[in-house]
Structures are given as structure tokens and as C-alpha cells.
């Protein structure tokens, strides 16, 4: 069978077009790409996420609930630390539009403000993620349990029956060293009791003698010391360390003009 030159040229062009088309990689759908991370407080301000703080072990531990209020996946950049302040009781059941929480009781200011660290050690989230990221599916609620401390010695312990507002730590305390101590607590580089002693010293001015004299009331038994000697010694060392860190961080901010 004879093929004319013109027919051969046409078949060759068609083959080249088919080969070129087959070698072209498919265009990825934009919807399949991961969401761009956004800072937790930035997302709260924009109304993208609602964060609830629920004490689960008085001052020592709390649950953070993150409600994604959007119809898209949300990737939160977790802050190194945060504050939580009791808000005026409103009655009824509280918490993220009916999820979690408990009865809001008491009066504003009776319970201590609290602080905690989140930082990079948490990571993950509901759908995985990098260090310091917490991913939440559309219109779903994520949960983290974090170590916490009290920021106002002498007031009532934090309570799950009191509503709290999560806010930047600087709105609860600006005492140098507190933010650094909470970051170390979040990273597991100190324990809660040691961090608490350091924070009461830094934020509330308690002396080491006052902390050593602090007692645990035992019903029907003799009171016991709240802190062991080795815990106070560790808290003293932690305080020296975070004060140095705070000075270095303040110097870096002054030099660069940014806290980033």
C-alpha cells in the first residue's frame, strides 16, 4: 500500500501531538493543596477558630478545644505560650456553641489567671502536621492537653466551672522570664511544680522563704510542705536561666525591632 507524502506528514504530525499530550503532567488541583498555616491568635481574631480553655487538674493541666468555624481545613501555628483569664459569669452551659465546658459560676477575678505553653512539642493535630502546627478539619473540633501554671498566687485555683478567655500571655503578665519558663515547660525541659514555683516568684514576687513555708492542708493529718527542697533548688536555677533568656530576647527585639 502506497502512502502519499502529504498523508505521511499528516500521520507524523498527529503522532507527535499525541506523544506531546501524553507526556504533559497533570495539573494539580488547588483544592488538594495543604492550607497555608495561620497563627492561632490571628485566626481567633479573624473568626476562623474558637479556642476554649478548660482546667482539668486545677492549675496544673488544662484542655484546649479548637473549633474550626470555617468550611475549609485549618492549619494553626501554635504559640509558644498563652494566657487564660476568667470572664464574667453568664449562667447556663458554656463552651464552643454547646460543646465541652461546664457551668459558668463565680465572679470575675475570683479565680486565678493561668498560663501555659504549647509550642512545637505538640505538633500533629487531627490530620498530622509539622512541629508547632495543629490541623483541624472543616467545622470540626480539635483537642490538646497542656501543662499550665497559675499566674496570681492567693486567688482561687482555676476551675472547670468558670469560663475562661484564651489570650496572648502578655495580656495576663509581662513579668520577664514567665514566657520563657512556660516555653520550657511546654518542651518538657522542666516539670510543672518547678515551673510553678519559678512563675510565682517571677510574676507575684513570692520569696523563696515564702515558697518554702507554703503548706498543703491535710484533713485529719499534719500539714505537709508544698515544695520539697530539691524542687525549690531547681526552681531557683530555672529562674536564673529564664531571666537570662528574657534579657537576651528583649535585646534581640530591640535590635531587630521585631519579636519574630
Backbone bond lengths (Angstrom), bond angles and torsions (degrees), N, CA, C in turn:
res aa  C-N    CA-C-N  psi(-1)  N-CA   C-N-CA  omega(-1)  CA-C   N-CA-C  phi
1 X - - - 1.482 - - 1.511 108.93 -
2 X 1.369 113.16 127.32 1.449 117.90 178.50 1.533 110.95 -89.59
3 X 1.347 114.84 138.61 1.471 120.41 175.57 1.508 107.30 -116.77
4 X 1.293 116.95 128.04 1.462 120.71 -179.98 1.514 110.32 -68.11
5 X 1.314 114.54 158.67 1.476 120.21 179.04 1.521 111.64 -59.94
6 X 1.308 116.15 -38.57 1.469 119.62 -179.46 1.517 110.94 -66.99
7 X 1.360 116.80 -39.82 1.469 119.99 179.77 1.518 110.47 -67.09
8 X 1.340 116.39 -40.21 1.470 120.31 179.22 1.524 110.84 -62.60
9 X 1.316 116.94 -41.51 1.468 121.05 179.04 1.518 110.60 -63.12
10 X 1.331 116.00 -38.99 1.462 119.22 179.07 1.508 112.07 -66.14
11 X 1.351 117.46 -43.09 1.456 120.92 178.77 1.519 111.76 -64.12
12 X 1.335 116.77 -39.35 1.468 121.27 179.11 1.524 111.20 -63.87
13 X 1.331 116.23 -42.95 1.464 120.23 179.23 1.524 110.96 -63.36
14 X 1.337 116.53 -39.80 1.463 120.05 179.48 1.512 110.98 -65.68
15 X 1.349 116.30 -40.06 1.463 120.29 179.15 1.518 111.02 -64.48
16 X 1.340 116.33 -42.39 1.462 120.20 179.26 1.521 111.02 -63.32
17 X 1.320 117.46 -40.98 1.459 121.06 178.48 1.520 111.05 -63.13
18 X 1.329 116.42 -42.77 1.460 120.64 -179.99 1.517 110.45 -63.98
19 X 1.343 116.49 -42.47 1.466 120.39 179.31 1.512 111.36 -64.26
20 X 1.336 116.33 -42.00 1.467 120.60 179.58 1.519 110.92 -64.06
21 X 1.310 117.43 -41.41 1.473 121.24 -179.75 1.522 110.96 -65.53
22 X 1.339 116.35 -42.52 1.461 120.43 -177.53 1.514 111.50 -66.17
23 X 1.347 117.91 -29.93 1.462 121.23 -177.17 1.518 112.78 -83.42
24 X 1.335 118.23 -10.49 1.467 121.55 -178.57 1.521 110.09 -75.77
25 X 1.360 118.61 121.82 1.464 120.18 -178.42 1.515 111.12 -67.02
26 X 1.321 117.93 148.03 1.471 120.60 179.38 1.517 110.83 -67.42
27 X 1.317 116.49 146.18 1.462 122.03 177.85 1.527 108.55 -79.77
28 X 1.341 115.77 127.19 1.463 119.60 -179.09 1.516 110.79 -71.40
29 X 1.297 115.37 140.72 1.459 120.59 177.87 1.521 110.03 -71.73
30 X 1.307 116.68 134.34 1.463 120.52 178.95 1.520 111.62 -63.26
31 X 1.327 116.78 -29.82 1.459 119.86 -178.28 1.519 111.86 -68.29
32 X 1.376 116.44 -20.65 1.455 119.23 -178.00 1.532 112.28 -83.33
33 X 1.329 117.19 -13.21 1.461 120.18 -178.06 1.525 110.64 -73.08
34 X 1.336 114.87 151.92 1.467 120.04 -179.47 1.528 109.99 -69.48
35 X 1.339 117.81 147.08 1.470 119.69 179.16 1.524 110.73 -68.08
36 X 1.313 116.01 146.26 1.466 120.60 177.78 1.525 108.74 -69.39
37 X 1.337 118.05 131.52 1.469 119.87 -179.72 1.529 111.68 -61.60
38 X 1.320 115.62 146.78 1.467 121.70 177.06 1.517 108.21 -135.22
39 X 1.334 117.30 142.21 1.452 121.42 179.28 1.518 111.77 -60.32
40 X 1.333 116.25 143.87 1.458 120.41 -176.65 1.524 112.14 -58.04
41 X 1.331 117.41 -49.00 1.461 119.91 -178.09 1.525 111.31 -68.83
42 X 1.330 117.03 -32.76 1.464 121.00 176.16 1.529 110.03 -64.38
43 X 1.329 115.60 -42.67 1.466 119.92 179.15 1.522 111.15 -67.13
44 X 1.331 117.05 -36.54 1.463 120.32 176.90 1.527 110.43 -63.49
45 X 1.328 116.21 -44.56 1.463 120.92 -178.90 1.524 111.16 -63.99
46 X 1.339 115.95 -34.92 1.464 120.59 -179.11 1.526 112.63 -81.20
47 X 1.326 117.28 -3.30 1.451 120.78 179.95 1.517 114.01 77.24
48 X 1.337 116.92 17.12 1.460 120.44 -179.77 1.524 112.54 -83.90
49 X 1.318 116.13 -28.27 1.460 119.71 -178.08 1.523 109.41 -140.43
50 X 1.306 115.40 146.26 1.464 122.26 174.49 1.527 106.87 -115.52
51 X 1.334 116.80 130.01 1.460 121.31 -176.70 1.519 109.10 -117.46
52 X 1.313 116.20 127.75 1.462 121.36 179.57 1.519 109.71 -116.85
53 X 1.321 115.22 138.38 1.471 123.36 179.44 1.524 108.84 -108.95
54 X 1.330 116.64 123.10 1.468 121.04 -179.71 1.531 108.95 -128.14
55 X 1.343 118.42 110.45 1.467 119.59 175.26 1.524 110.26 -61.49
56 X 1.336 116.75 133.81 1.458 119.70 177.97 1.527 111.21 -120.72
57 X 1.328 117.19 -7.86 1.467 121.46 175.50 1.521 107.68 -147.85
58 X 1.347 114.14 54.88 1.467 121.74 -177.40 1.529 109.81 52.22
59 X 1.347 116.75 -118.03 1.459 118.90 -175.32 1.516 113.20 -86.76
60 X 1.319 118.48 -6.64 1.457 120.50 -167.58 1.521 115.23 -92.38
61 X 1.307 117.17 -25.10 1.463 120.23 -174.55 1.519 109.20 -155.01
62 X 1.316 115.81 148.36 1.465 119.85 179.37 1.518 109.66 -146.68
63 X 1.333 113.35 158.87 1.463 120.81 175.37 1.522 108.18 -105.04
64 X 1.331 116.27 133.53 1.455 121.75 173.57 1.519 108.15 -108.53
65 X 1.331 116.36 125.58 1.454 122.30 176.61 1.524 108.42 -108.21
66 X 1.329 116.42 130.31 1.460 122.62 -178.41 1.529 108.54 -116.47
67 X 1.315 117.16 112.90 1.463 120.81 178.20 1.520 109.91 -101.88
68 X 1.334 115.66 116.53 1.455 121.43 174.99 1.530 108.24 -75.31
69 X 1.322 116.48 112.39 1.462 120.96 -175.54 1.529 112.51 -91.15
70 X 1.329 115.84 4.85 1.465 119.79 -178.86 1.524 110.57 -105.69
71 X 1.330 115.50 172.70 1.458 121.82 177.82 1.525 111.42 -97.67
72 X 1.325 116.56 15.38 1.466 122.44 179.45 1.527 109.52 -124.41
73 X 1.347 118.15 156.38 1.472 119.89 173.79 1.520 109.99 -59.59
74 X 1.316 115.93 147.80 1.465 121.37 -177.93 1.521 109.18 -127.12
75 X 1.319 116.67 131.13 1.459 122.25 177.63 1.520 108.51 -116.70
76 X 1.332 116.52 107.82 1.458 121.55 -176.56 1.522 111.18 -92.08
77 X 1.326 115.94 134.52 1.456 121.20 168.60 1.530 107.08 -87.93
78 X 1.317 116.20 113.23 1.457 120.56 -174.81 1.526 111.02 -76.69
79 X 1.332 117.85 138.66 1.464 120.31 177.58 1.522 110.71 -75.40
80 X 1.324 116.31 157.11 1.467 120.32 178.07 1.520 110.69 -65.07
81 X 1.331 116.95 -29.87 1.464 120.78 -179.41 1.524 109.47 -154.83
82 X 1.318 116.26 169.44 1.460 121.28 -178.74 1.522 108.56 -157.18
83 X 1.323 115.43 165.69 1.454 121.46 174.21 1.513 109.97 -118.29
84 X 1.332 116.48 160.91 1.464 121.78 176.87 1.518 107.79 -141.64
85 X 1.324 116.65 122.70 1.461 121.56 -176.68 1.522 110.00 -119.42
86 X 1.340 117.65 137.91 1.470 119.76 177.15 1.517 110.46 -65.32
87 X 1.325 116.36 142.01 1.460 120.83 178.91 1.520 109.31 -113.58
88 X 1.315 115.72 164.99 1.465 121.66 -175.90 1.520 110.42 -59.20
89 X 1.328 116.09 132.90 1.469 120.69 -179.87 1.516 110.16 -61.43
90 X 1.334 115.35 140.71 1.457 120.66 -179.94 1.527 111.76 -122.25
91 X 1.329 116.17 -1.78 1.461 119.16 179.62 1.512 112.03 79.32
92 X 1.309 115.90 163.31 1.461 120.96 177.12 1.512 111.80 73.09
93 X 1.340 114.39 -164.07 1.448 120.52 -179.36 1.510 109.33 -95.75
94 X 1.333 115.50 138.53 1.455 119.81 -177.34 1.504 111.31 -115.71
95 X 1.328 114.38 172.38 1.432 119.51 168.04 1.505 116.70 107.90
96 X 1.328 116.64 102.31 1.455 123.01 168.05 1.523 112.89 49.31
97 X 1.299 114.94 50.85 1.460 118.71 174.91 1.509 113.63 63.67
98 X 1.345 116.54 32.66 1.451 119.16 174.94 1.509 114.40 107.06
99 X 1.363 118.44 -6.84 1.455 118.51 178.39 1.517 108.77 -99.54
100 X 1.304 117.28 141.91 1.464 121.09 176.24 1.508 111.82 64.72
101 X 1.328 114.64 -169.08 1.453 120.33 175.73 1.504 112.52 73.94
102 X 1.303 114.79 -177.31 1.448 120.38 179.33 1.508 108.74 -152.32
103 X 1.290 117.33 -168.51 1.462 120.67 -177.99 1.513 109.89 -67.05
104 X 1.321 115.65 132.83 1.450 120.99 179.65 1.521 108.35 -86.46
105 X 1.312 115.99 114.42 1.455 119.10 -177.05 1.507 112.09 -130.60
106 X 1.325 115.99 174.35 1.458 120.34 177.26 1.512 111.83 81.43
107 X 1.307 116.61 -176.85 1.448 122.33 -178.44 1.512 109.38 -115.96
108 X 1.323 115.76 153.25 1.449 120.89 -178.47 1.522 110.06 -59.61
109 X 1.325 116.00 133.48 1.456 120.60 175.97 1.509 114.40 93.62
110 X 1.337 118.48 -12.66 1.456 119.76 -179.88 1.523 111.62 -71.31
111 X 1.318 116.55 -38.97 1.451 120.59 -179.49 1.526 110.61 -92.90
112 X 1.310 115.02 151.84 1.455 120.06 -178.65 1.528 111.74 -67.83
113 X 1.332 114.04 148.87 1.452 119.05 163.91 1.524 107.45 -71.26
114 X 1.304 115.59 153.26 1.460 120.35 -179.36 1.520 109.43 -127.34
115 X 1.305 115.09 162.11 1.454 120.88 176.30 1.513 109.41 -139.04
116 X 1.297 116.02 152.28 1.458 120.02 179.00 1.505 110.97 -150.74
117 X 1.314 114.97 171.11 1.456 121.11 177.38 1.511 109.70 -119.68
118 X 1.319 116.42 143.79 1.459 120.70 175.66 1.523 108.02 -117.79
119 X 1.328 115.12 -68.66 1.457 120.26 172.90 1.512 114.84 59.23
120 X 1.336 115.44 -165.29 1.453 121.74 -173.60 1.508 114.73 -77.96
121 X 1.329 118.54 -14.94 1.460 118.75 -173.94 1.516 112.44 -70.07
122 X 1.333 117.72 -18.98 1.463 119.42 -179.37 1.521 110.49 -76.29
123 X 1.353 115.50 -62.51 1.461 119.56 177.75 1.510 112.95 56.10
124 X 1.311 115.52 -172.91 1.461 120.44 169.35 1.505 114.09 74.19
125 X 1.297 117.17 -104.06 1.445 120.79 -174.04 1.517 109.96 94.08
126 X 1.299 115.60 -170.59 1.467 119.29 -176.05 1.524 112.64 -65.08
127 X 1.336 116.49 -32.60 1.453 118.57 -174.37 1.523 111.90 -122.20
128 X 1.303 117.25 22.87 1.454 120.20 179.09 1.513 111.23 83.05
129 X 1.316 116.50 167.50 1.448 120.27 179.13 1.500 110.17 164.02
130 X 1.310 116.04 176.92 1.449 121.12 -179.12 1.505 111.56 -80.93
131 X 1.334 115.16 178.05 1.458 120.51 179.38 1.521 109.75 -61.31
132 X 1.319 116.16 130.63 1.449 120.37 177.96 1.515 114.43 83.34
133 X 1.323 118.12 2.11 1.456 121.37 179.01 1.524 109.89 -109.90
134 X 1.328 114.57 146.92 1.464 120.08 178.30 1.513 107.48 -135.74
135 X 1.331 116.23 113.57 1.458 121.31 -174.71 1.521 111.11 -97.95
136 X 1.338 115.48 136.43 1.460 121.35 -177.73 1.522 108.90 -130.50
137 X 1.308 115.90 130.59 1.459 121.24 178.78 1.534 110.14 -67.27
138 X 1.331 117.45 159.24 1.468 120.85 -179.54 1.530 112.58 -54.80
139 X 1.307 116.05 129.99 1.468 124.09 175.60 1.533 113.07 57.14
140 X 1.324 116.95 27.11 1.454 121.89 178.37 1.527 109.89 -112.90
141 X 1.339 115.59 172.16 1.463 121.87 -178.63 1.524 109.37 -119.98
142 X 1.325 116.14 128.41 1.455 122.19 174.52 1.517 109.87 -103.58
143 X 1.321 116.80 163.34 1.468 121.32 -174.00 1.522 110.81 -142.27
144 X 1.341 115.90 137.53 1.463 122.77 173.17 1.521 108.44 -134.55
145 X 1.325 116.47 144.97 1.459 122.10 171.43 1.530 107.24 -108.85
146 X 1.333 116.68 127.13 1.464 121.26 -174.86 1.525 110.57 -128.71
147 X 1.326 115.29 153.42 1.463 121.34 174.20 1.520 108.87 -78.63
148 X 1.340 116.60 142.38 1.461 121.17 -175.66 1.523 110.89 -138.04
149 X 1.327 115.68 167.64 1.468 122.33 174.31 1.522 108.70 -138.11
150 X 1.323 115.95 161.54 1.464 121.85 173.44 1.525 109.30 -84.69
151 X 1.316 115.35 147.90 1.463 120.83 -179.09 1.528 112.97 -112.00
152 X 1.350 117.75 -3.48 1.467 120.47 -175.88 1.525 109.95 -138.04
153 X 1.313 115.91 82.76 1.466 120.30 -178.33 1.529 110.44 -59.39
154 X 1.329 115.58 136.94 1.462 120.47 178.64 1.505 113.62 105.89
155 X 1.339 117.67 -20.82 1.455 120.72 176.32 1.524 109.21 -91.23
156 X 1.339 115.85 173.12 1.457 120.49 -179.77 1.523 111.34 -63.42
157 X 1.334 114.97 152.20 1.457 120.44 175.84 1.534 109.59 -63.21
158 X 1.341 117.38 150.80 1.466 119.34 172.21 1.529 110.57 -56.65
159 X 1.322 116.29 146.01 1.465 120.86 -176.08 1.520 110.78 -133.51
160 X 1.328 115.63 143.68 1.459 119.94 177.06 1.526 111.80 -70.14
161 X 1.325 117.87 -11.17 1.459 121.87 179.20 1.523 112.37 -91.96
162 X 1.325 116.53 5.01 1.463 121.81 178.29 1.519 108.38 -117.46
163 X 1.322 117.00 135.23 1.463 121.16 178.95 1.525 109.69 -77.61
164 X 1.315 116.23 141.27 1.463 121.66 -179.28 1.520 110.32 -125.26
165 X 1.319 114.65 151.32 1.460 121.68 173.61 1.518 108.66 -108.96
166 X 1.327 116.49 125.21 1.461 121.50 176.60 1.525 108.14 -82.10
167 X 1.319 116.72 131.83 1.455 121.19 -176.77 1.524 110.00 -149.48
168 X 1.332 118.32 168.01 1.460 119.72 174.99 1.526 110.71 -57.75
169 X 1.322 116.37 142.98 1.458 120.58 -177.83 1.520 111.63 -56.79
170 X 1.329 117.05 -34.37 1.465 121.09 -177.83 1.522 112.77 -62.64
171 X 1.337 118.11 -17.77 1.463 120.93 177.31 1.530 111.72 -85.29
172 X 1.351 115.92 -8.38 1.461 120.93 177.04 1.525 111.48 -107.04
173 X 1.318 117.06 -37.21 1.463 121.59 176.85 1.520 109.70 -158.29
174 X 1.323 114.30 143.46 1.470 119.84 176.17 1.521 110.71 -117.90
175 X 1.325 116.94 13.23 1.457 120.33 -178.75 1.529 110.15 -64.04
176 X 1.331 117.34 128.24 1.467 120.37 -179.11 1.527 111.95 -58.82
177 X 1.307 115.17 136.58 1.458 121.12 176.24 1.519 114.14 99.85
178 X 1.332 118.21 -23.37 1.467 120.42 -177.41 1.537 110.38 -66.70
179 X 1.323 116.52 -47.41 1.468 119.76 -179.54 1.522 110.87 -59.74
180 X 1.327 115.63 -41.26 1.461 119.68 -179.08 1.529 111.56 -67.42
181 X 1.340 116.63 -37.75 1.466 120.31 178.52 1.529 110.77 -64.58
182 X 1.328 117.09 -39.53 1.464 120.68 179.95 1.527 111.26 -69.13
183 X 1.333 116.23 -35.22 1.464 118.90 177.11 1.527 110.76 -65.18
184 X 1.324 117.22 -39.57 1.460 121.22 178.14 1.531 110.88 -67.92
185 X 1.331 116.21 -36.37 1.465 120.40 176.37 1.527 110.07 -63.14
186 X 1.332 116.10 -43.23 1.462 120.29 -179.94 1.517 111.98 -63.68
187 X 1.312 116.18 -34.63 1.468 120.56 -178.77 1.521 112.86 -84.26
188 X 1.338 117.06 1.75 1.456 120.24 178.46 1.518 114.10 75.32
189 X 1.329 117.63 18.88 1.460 121.01 -178.65 1.523 112.58 -91.81
190 X 1.312 116.33 -1.67 1.462 122.35 171.02 1.519 106.97 -152.85
191 X 1.349 117.52 162.50 1.464 118.46 179.02 1.527 110.81 -98.88
192 X 1.329 115.76 172.03 1.459 120.54 -171.88 1.523 112.56 -64.30
193 X 1.321 118.33 -42.61 1.468 120.23 -176.61 1.521 111.16 -66.00
194 X 1.300 116.84 -40.61 1.463 120.68 178.92 1.528 109.94 -66.43
195 X 1.325 115.94 -44.86 1.466 119.67 178.41 1.522 111.10 -62.13
196 X 1.346 117.29 -39.68 1.460 120.40 179.94 1.524 111.58 -63.08
197 X 1.325 117.02 -43.74 1.469 119.75 178.73 1.521 110.51 -61.61
198 X 1.328 116.77 -43.69 1.462 120.71 179.46 1.524 111.18 -62.59
199 X 1.336 116.61 -41.72 1.466 120.30 -178.31 1.525 111.05 -69.19
200 X 1.333 118.14 -40.80 1.473 119.07 176.49 1.529 110.69 -61.74
201 X 1.314 116.62 -36.12 1.462 120.20 177.51 1.534 110.65 -68.78
202 X 1.330 116.13 -45.24 1.467 120.68 -176.09 1.531 112.57 -74.51
203 X 1.331 116.60 -45.82 1.469 120.68 -172.69 1.517 113.23 -86.48
204 X 1.326 117.40 -32.28 1.467 120.80 -173.42 1.511 113.98 -115.73
205 X 1.323 117.94 -2.63 1.461 121.10 175.23 1.511 115.23 74.66
206 X 1.334 118.59 16.62 1.462 118.91 176.58 1.530 109.76 -66.45
207 X 1.326 115.48 134.87 1.461 119.31 177.51 1.525 109.15 -78.89
208 X 1.330 114.86 165.30 1.458 118.92 178.33 1.527 110.72 -67.23
209 X 1.330 116.95 -31.02 1.468 119.93 175.83 1.527 110.87 -65.80
210 X 1.332 116.61 -40.34 1.464 120.17 178.20 1.528 111.20 -65.17
211 X 1.302 116.47 -39.99 1.457 120.04 178.30 1.532 111.24 -68.15
212 X 1.338 116.10 -36.31 1.466 119.93 178.43 1.528 111.30 -67.51
213 X 1.344 115.83 -29.17 1.468 120.05 -178.96 1.527 112.94 -86.00
214 X 1.318 116.91 -6.95 1.470 120.91 -178.32 1.526 109.66 -65.38
215 X 1.335 116.82 134.92 1.463 121.96 -174.96 1.532 111.83 -119.37
216 X 1.314 114.66 156.05 1.461 122.02 171.00 1.517 107.77 -103.27
217 X 1.321 116.96 120.01 1.460 120.95 -178.71 1.530 110.44 -74.29
218 X 1.321 116.49 123.90 1.458 122.27 179.29 1.524 109.18 -112.75
219 X 1.321 116.85 120.05 1.454 120.75 -179.61 1.531 109.36 -68.94
220 X 1.333 115.81 121.92 1.449 121.08 178.04 1.514 114.47 76.55
221 X 1.327 116.41 3.67 1.462 120.78 178.78 1.521 109.39 -136.48
222 X 1.317 115.46 165.36 1.461 119.94 178.52 1.526 110.15 -67.65
223 X 1.339 115.13 142.21 1.464 119.49 177.47 1.528 110.01 -62.97
224 X 1.318 115.20 150.45 1.462 120.21 178.43 1.526 109.70 -119.89
225 X 1.325 116.44 159.53 1.464 121.01 179.79 1.527 110.26 -66.41
226 X 1.302 115.91 136.64 1.462 121.05 179.26 1.525 110.52 -68.81
227 X 1.338 115.32 -38.00 1.460 120.82 -178.98 1.515 111.56 -118.49
228 X 1.311 116.28 139.27 1.446 121.16 170.68 1.523 109.00 -83.09
229 X 1.328 116.47 159.24 1.465 120.88 -175.99 1.524 110.98 -58.48
230 X 1.325 117.17 -43.44 1.470 119.67 -177.83 1.531 112.18 -66.07
231 X 1.342 117.39 -29.45 1.464 120.47 177.66 1.516 111.07 -69.49
232 X 1.333 116.51 -40.36 1.471 119.47 177.55 1.521 111.18 -69.16
233 X 1.306 117.28 -36.42 1.467 119.90 176.99 1.528 110.20 -63.44
234 X 1.335 115.83 -41.99 1.464 119.71 177.79 1.530 110.75 -65.50
235 X 1.347 117.09 -36.75 1.463 121.10 179.03 1.523 110.93 -66.71
236 X 1.325 117.32 -37.26 1.467 120.79 176.84 1.529 110.65 -62.59
237 X 1.327 115.79 -44.40 1.461 120.06 179.25 1.527 110.76 -65.80
238 X 1.329 115.96 -40.72 1.462 120.01 178.19 1.524 110.50 -61.87
239 X 1.337 116.49 -42.23 1.464 120.77 -179.83 1.523 111.11 -60.34
240 X 1.318 117.15 -46.10 1.472 120.55 178.21 1.519 110.75 -59.30
241 X 1.328 115.31 -41.74 1.464 120.39 -177.45 1.520 111.52 -66.51
242 X 1.339 117.71 -47.68 1.471 119.68 -176.33 1.519 111.54 -72.27
243 X 1.321 118.31 -28.38 1.467 120.01 175.19 1.526 110.21 -64.54
244 X 1.332 116.71 -39.69 1.463 120.28 176.60 1.532 110.71 -65.96
245 X 1.339 115.47 -41.68 1.456 119.41 177.79 1.530 111.35 -62.12
246 X 1.335 115.86 -41.36 1.463 120.28 -179.24 1.525 110.95 -63.18
247 X 1.318 117.10 -41.20 1.470 120.59 178.01 1.517 110.97 -64.24
248 X 1.340 116.15 -42.58 1.460 120.14 178.91 1.528 111.04 -64.45
249 X 1.324 116.78 -41.37 1.461 120.42 179.41 1.519 111.59 -66.46
250 X 1.337 116.48 -40.50 1.462 120.28 178.42 1.522 110.65 -64.14
251 X 1.312 116.27 -38.57 1.470 120.68 178.90 1.520 110.38 -66.18
252 X 1.345 116.26 -40.21 1.462 120.47 179.26 1.520 111.38 -65.01
253 X 1.340 116.38 -40.09 1.468 120.06 178.33 1.520 110.59 -65.81
254 X 1.318 116.91 -41.07 1.469 121.31 179.11 1.519 111.01 -63.41
255 X 1.327 115.89 -38.38 1.456 120.87 -177.75 1.522 112.21 -72.85
256 X 1.343 116.87 -44.08 1.456 121.16 -176.62 1.505 113.65 -91.12
257 X 1.342 115.41 -20.46 1.462 119.33 -177.48 1.506 113.15 76.55
258 X 1.334 116.91 15.70 1.454 121.17 -178.80 1.502 109.66 -147.61
259 X 1.340 115.33 148.95 1.450 120.52 177.34 1.520 112.08 -93.55
260 X 1.337 116.66 0.26 1.474 120.30 -179.41 1.519 109.95 -72.58
